[in-house]
Amino acid sequence: MTKAKKDEIDGQNILYHILQKKIIQTFDADNPPDEIKFMIEQLLLWGGVWFTTETYEQIPILRPYVIRDSSCRNRDPRLDVWAQANNKGLMRDDNSSIKDIPKSLKILSSWKDIKGKTLGNGWVASHVWTSMLTRKKHSCEWERANSFIPNLVWLPSQLSKLTDREGSYAQKFIQHISYELYYSKIINPMFSEIWYELNNPGITPVSKFTLDELNYFDYGVDRIKKKKNVLELEMQSIIDILNDPDAVVKRVIYNDKYTTTLRDASKKMDPNDKKNFLGWINANLDYYKRLASK
């Protein structure tokens, strides 16, 4: 890839600057007039791709052992710690392990331009919430919210930047969609704790739309079953390693880097950290077992 010159402007990147700095910021970015709200809503309604509520019910947390850690990547391979366990046993990620999950899934949409297509370049796994009610960190830095399906929407990168701005109308709008789409679907103490941290913006959109009009990933029954089976084996492996760092496991957890470094981390972990991590992983595993018994 040819490196851009200092005085060059990337045609892809300029779109965000036009929308945010030349249109939205001309008004109140947090509460713009209705015509600007309508524009923002239409961009995000047509540009966003969500998981269905059925997928949420079956796989509510895509990777419960992963947190985002922007410091994990380094150009020097000797210093790169991506996919390695931290001192709490969690896998460090730069969002790539989450971003790639739906890449092979076709899109369900009423819009023929994307219907039946899969994600190509330029899409970002966007976190719907950045801040939380009581926790002084980004939601992606909390293992319970990082891959929680209601906290994720896939957006073109330039639209994703609009939603990154804390308190912006773009951010409030995708939060509103998430609440409408997922909030009442699962009544479970494990998820109630997460929802408590995710603020409901309480807005009334200008656009008239139904949830059926959104774009969704077509995660079929067979694929969901396979994903759940993999997750169950991974979580059982985590439990086994936390209880015995030298345990023989049935499945590598995501990849060798994490499995190997989790063994090392498990020997040094603070007892309370280990207890909390075990409790969290067991809660997820119990959820799948209850689903299977229905």
N, C-alpha and C positions, 0 to 999 in steps of 0.2 A: 504493500500500500504506500503510495506516495505521500510524504508528509506535507501538510498544507503550509504554504508560505505565510509569514507573519502578517502580510498586508492583504491576504485573501480572506474572503468570507464564504463560508459553507452555505450553499443554497438551502440545505435542509434545516440548518440551525436558525436561519433568519426568520422562519415562520413564527417561532415562539416570541421573538422580539417584536414582531409586528403586532401580534395578538395582545401580548401583555403590555408592552411599553407604548405602542402607538394607538391602541384602541381602548383596552380595559383600564389602564392607569390614567387615561384622560378623565375618567370618572372615578367613583369610589370603588376600588377593586373588591372590597368586601361586600358592598351592597350597591352594585351598579344599577342604572335604570333598566326598566323591563326589556327594552330592545337589546341591550347588551347581555342581560341574563338569558334571553332567548337564544342568542348566538352561542353563548357558552354551553347551554343545555343541549343544543342540537349537535355541536361538535362532540360532546361527551356521550350523548345517546347513540350516535351513529359510529363513533370511533372506539367505544369501549366494548370489550368482550368479557363476559362473566361466566362463572361456573353456574350450572343449573341448581335449583334448590334440591333436586334429587341427589346430585353429587355432594352437596353440602351435608345432607342427612347421612350419606354413606361414608364420606371421607372428610369430616369437618376440618381437620388439621392435616395439611399435606405432608409436612415433615416436622413432627413435634420435637425433634432433637436438634433443630437448626436455628441459629440466630444470625443476623446480619452483622458483620464486623468489617467495616470498610478498611481497616488496617491490615487485613489478612493477606492482601496481595502485595507482591514486591517483584520488581523486574529481575532481581537477583534470586534465582531459584533456591539458593541456600537460605534465604530469608523469607521466602514465601511460605505462609502457614495456612493457605486455603485448604478447607476440608479437614483440618486438624482439630482435635478436641482442645477446648480451653480448660482452665483450672476448675470449672464447674461441670465439666464433662460434655458441654454443648459443642456442636460442630460449627466452626467459623465459616462464614460464607459471604460472598460478595453479591448475593442475590441470584447468581447463575443457577444454583441448584433448584431454585423456585421458578425462575423464568422459563426454564426448558421443559417443565412438566407437561404443558399442553401443546407443545410445538407440533406434535403429529396429529392432533385432533382437528377434525373439520369443524367449521363454524356454522351454527344454525342461525339463520338470519332471513328477514323478509327483504333484505336489500341484495339484489342479484349480483352486485359488484364484489361482495365478500361471501355470499352464500356458498357453502361447500368447499371454501378455500381453507388453507392452513396458514399459520403465521409465518411470515418471511422475516426479512431484516427490518429493523426500525421499530420493533415493538418492545415495550417495557412492562415488566410485572410491577405495577404501581401499588404502593400501599395507600389504602383509602384514608387511614388516619396516620398522622405523624405523632402528635402529642397524645398523652393519656391523662385521665382525670387525676390520679394520685401518683403515678410513677414518673419520675424525673428522667425519662429517657424516650427515645424514638420507639414507636410501637414495634418496629422490626428488630429491635434489640431485646425484646422480650419473647422468649421461646413460645409462649402461649398465643401471642398475637401475630408473630412473624409470618406463619403460613396458614393462619386462620382464614378460611375461604372468604368470609365477609369482609376481610381486610385487604382483599386483592382484586384488582381489575387490570386487564391487559389493555394498554393504550399506546397509540403511536407516540414516539418519544417526545415530540414537540407538544402534544396535548398533555402528556404526563407532567411536563414541567409546570403547566398551569395549575395542576392540582397539588403540587409540592408546596406551594406558598401557603403557610399556616393562616387559617382564617379566611382565605379567599373564597369567593362565591363558587369557583370551580371545585374546590375541595369540599365545600358544604354540599354541593349538588351530588357528588358521587357518594358521600356519606348518607345523604337522604335516600338514594337508590338502594344502598346496601341495607339500610334499616327496613325499607319497604319490602325488599326481596327476601331477606334471611331472618330478621329478628325473631319472629314468632314461630319459626319452623321447628326448633329444637328446644325443649324445656329440660335443661340439665344443669346441675350446679357447676360443673366444670366450665360450661360455656357462659353461664350467668356471670361468673367472675370476670371473664374477658369482656363481655358486653358492658359491664359496669364501668370499665375503663375507657370505653369508646363512646364519645359524646354524640347524642342525637342532635343535629343542628336545628331541627324544628322549622325548616323552611317550607314555603309553598311555591313550587316551581311555576314558572310562567307557561311552559309548554304543557300541552295536554298529551299524555302518552299512557300506555299500559305496560306492565312488566313483560307481557308477551312480545312486545315490539323490540326488546333489547336483543343484542347479539349474545349467543351462548356457545360454549364449547360442547361438542357432541361427544360426551363421555359415556359410551355405551355400557350396558350391563356387564358384558364380559370383561371389558377393560377395567371397570370399577372393581370387579371381583378380583382380578389379577393384582391391581394396585393394593387392595386391602390385604391380600395374602402376603405380598412383599412387606408391607408395613408391619404386619403382625410378626413376621419372622425377624425383621430388623429390631423391633421393640423388645422382643424376647431375648435377642442377642445382647442388647444394651443391658437389660436386667441381669442376664447371666454374668456379663463382664463386671458390672458394678458389684455383684455379690462375690465374684471370684475373678480377678484380673487375668488369670491363666486359663479360664474356662474355654472349652472347645465349643464354638458356636456353629449353628446350622447355616448361617448366611452372613456374608460380609455386610456391614452396615454402611450403605451408600457406596463407599469404596475403601480400599486398603488403608489409605491415610487415616481416615477417621477410626476405623476399627483398631488399628495398631496404636494410635495415640490415645484412644480412650482407655486402653489397657494401662498405659503409663499414668494417665491422669487419675484413674480410679485408685491407684495406690497412694496418691498424694492428696486426694480431695478432702476438704473439710467435712466432717461427719454430717453436719447440718445440710451442706450443699448436696451431698450424696443422698441423704434422706429425701430432700425436696425433689431432686431429679428422679429418684426411684418412684416417688409418689405420683409425679406427673406422668411418667411413662406408663405406670400401672393403670392410672386413670384412663388413659387413651386405650390401652389394651382391653380393659374391662368394658369400655364403650363398644368395641367391636364384638366382644363376646356376647354382650346383651343384644346387639343387633342380630347376631347369628341365631340366638335362641327364640327370636320372635316368629 
